[in-house]
Structure formats: structure tokens, C-alpha cells
Amino acid sequence: MDKFIQIKKKNLGFNVMRELNSLEQLVKELPTDAVYKFISEGNFSSIAFIKFVAERSHIKEMSVSTLRVGKKHLAVLNVLHSQDKLDKVDFIIGSLMKDDSTLGKGYKYYDTLSSVCKANGWTISVLNNHSKVILLNTDKGYYVIETSSNLNENPHMEQFSFEQSKELYDMYYEAFNEVIGRRNKDANKE
């Protein structure tokens, strides 16, 4: 059963607890047999879903495919890790974050991501990436978040699909690993 939920935008700055509260007003428990569909006009971003899951189940492994990771979202992930709510994270980011953005270099997004990943034993793969998918392997099952939202603190009107599905999780997980493996194999040939 699919559920579609739309909320109106309020011009609010980043606050993960406010975002989490906005999401919790719409859904209380982790999905089991439903696929939740959301349209948010900036009331919450991808981090609210990660925090939502982490508050309800230990995240053993998370794979994040996104164009960019914002410092504030990264800080939330780092706190979840320090609270033993989040173990392993694998980031697949766009090359824009590492190489092509003068603004991004000025803010040192990649340097910060790299430093946190090194400290926590997390990984980063840089690809020509624009996909936005979050995979969560938890004590309560496998969750997939498909979204238009990057993992940063500047959400606009964004769409989210949130479900528990080992089959969908495995499909994305295998596809991401295949692309990363192919990229690493090609890089070693050069």
C-alpha cells in the first residue's frame, strides 16, 4: 500500500530535530508493508529519514549516493556514529563535490567529508554521480530512501520514497558496488 503525503514549505534554517519532528508528524514507525511517498517543500531533508531510522533501529551499514554531502548533515552522521547508532558508511559522491566546485572548495566540503570518513573508518567513492539513494542495513531490516534531495542542508521542494525492502536494497547495493568496482578497475589500468 502506497501513501502520499505533501507538506507546505516554511522558510526555516537547518535544524535536524525540527526536521525529524516534521517527519514524525507524518509517520510514526518504520515502514513494513507500505511504501511512503513524500513531497517536502523544505520542511525536511534526507537527514531526517536517517535520524528517524537511527532512533528506531541500530544502523549497521549505510550506503549514500548523492551529489554532495553538507557539513551539517555530516556532523549529524558523526554524532550518530559516536552514539553507537550508526556503524559503517559508504559514500558515493559526485565529482563536482571533489573537483569542480570553486564554492565547494571554498567551504572545504570534501576535505571535511574525507577527514570524518578517515576518523570513522568510512569510505568515499567519487564518480560522475547525480543519483540520490540511501540504503540502510539495520537491526530491524533493510530500508531504501529514493529522493531528489542531496544529503545537505539546503532542501528545496524534494520528493522522497521510503520503504523496507531487502530486494530493492540488494538491487541498489549490487549496482553501486558494480559501478565502484568497474571504476576502480579502470583507474588501475591507467
N, C-alpha and C positions, 0 to 999 in steps of 0.2 A: 504494500500500500504506500503510495507516494503522498507526501504532504507538502504543500506550497505555502510559504509564509513570506510576507513582504512587510518591511518596516520603513518608516519615514526617516529622513535624514535630519539630524540636529548637528549644528556646527560645534563639535566638541573636540578638544585635543585628545591625544593618546592617553588612555588610562585603561590598563588591562582589566582591572576589577570592574569598571563600568561596562566595558565590552562584554565581559563574562556575564555580568548581571543582565545585560540586554539579551544575550543568547539564552540565559536560563529563564527569562520571561516567556520564551517561546517553546523551549523543550527542557524537560527536567532530567531525563535519563538517557543513557547511551542507546542508540538505535539497535534494535534486534531484527525485527522483520519489516521495518519501514525504511524507506529512503526519504530523508528530509531534504527539501529544496528551499532555499532562502534567497531573497533579494534584499540586500542591505544597502542603504544609501549613506554609508559611512558610519553607521552605529556600531558595527563590529567588523573585525578583520580576521584573518586566518588564525592569529594567535589566540583568539577567544575559543576557537574549537580545540586547539591543542591544550589549553588550560582546562577547558571543560572535561576533556578526556582524562587528563592527568589528575584532576580532582576526584575522579571516579574509578580509576584503574592505573596501576603502575605501567608506564610505557617502557617496554624492554628495548624496542628499536623503533626509530622513526626515520623515514626517508622523506626528504623535502626537495621537490623540484620546483624552482622558482627563478624568475629573472634576477631578483635582488633580495637580500636579507638586510633589514634595517637594524640599527644598533639597539633600539629599544626592544624590539622583538627578540633579538639575540640575547639581551640581558635577561628577559623573562625565561628563555630556554635555559640559560646558565643557572638561574635561581632554581628552576625545576630540577636540574641536574644536582645541584648542591643539596636539595631537599630529598634526594633519592627517589624522585618521582619520574625521572627520565634518564635512561642509561645511554644507549648508543644513538648517535645521529649521523646520517649521511646526507650531505647537501649536494644537490646538483644545481649549480647556478649558471646564469648566463655570462658569456664572455664580456658583456657590457659592464658588469659589476667589477670585473678584474681589470680590464684593459681599456675600454673605450670611453669611459665617462670621466671627463675632466671634473665635473661636480662630484662624482663618486670618489675620485681620488682625493679631492679636497677634504671630503668628510672622512676619508680613510675607512670606508665600509669594508673593503676586502681585507685590509690589514687587521681590523678588529675581528672579523669573522675568522681569519686564519689563526690569530692568537688564541681565541676562545676554543676553537677546534683542537688546536695543539694541546692546550691545557687539559681538555676533557677527553682526549683520545677519539675525537670525532673526525670525519673525513669530508673533504671538499672535492668535487669534480667540476671542472669548468668546461662548459660546452656552448655551442650556439643554441641556447635554450630559451624558450619563451613559455614552456608549459608550467602549469601551476597545479601540482598534485601533492598531497601529503598522505603518507602511508604510516599507520600506527599499529605496531605489533604489541599488544597489551596482555595483561593477565586475564582480561575478560573477552578477548577476541581480536579480530583484525578489522581495522577501520580505515576507510578511504574518504578523503575530502578532495573533491574536484572543485576548482574555483577559478575565477578570473583574477583573484586577489594575490598580489605578490606578498611575501612574508615581510611586510614593512608597515610602518605606522602612518601611511598616507592613503587610507582606503577611500575610494570614491563609490559610485554605485557598482556593487560587486555581486556576483552570483556564487552560490555555494550548493554543493550536493554532498550530503553526509550520510554514510551508511556503514553497516557492519557486513563485510563480505570477504571471506578468505579467497574466493575465486577471483574477484576483482583485484584484491591486494596482490595475489600471486601474479596476475597478468601484468600489472604495472611494475612490480618488483623485478620480475624476469626481464621485461622490456628495458627498464632502466639499466640493469646490470649488463645486458647485452650491448647497449649503446656505449656504456662506460668502458666495457671490455674491448669493444671494437676500437674506440678512440685511443685507449692505452696501447693496443696492439699497433695501430697506425703510427702513434707517436714514437714507439720503439723502433720502427722501420726507418725513420728519418735520420 
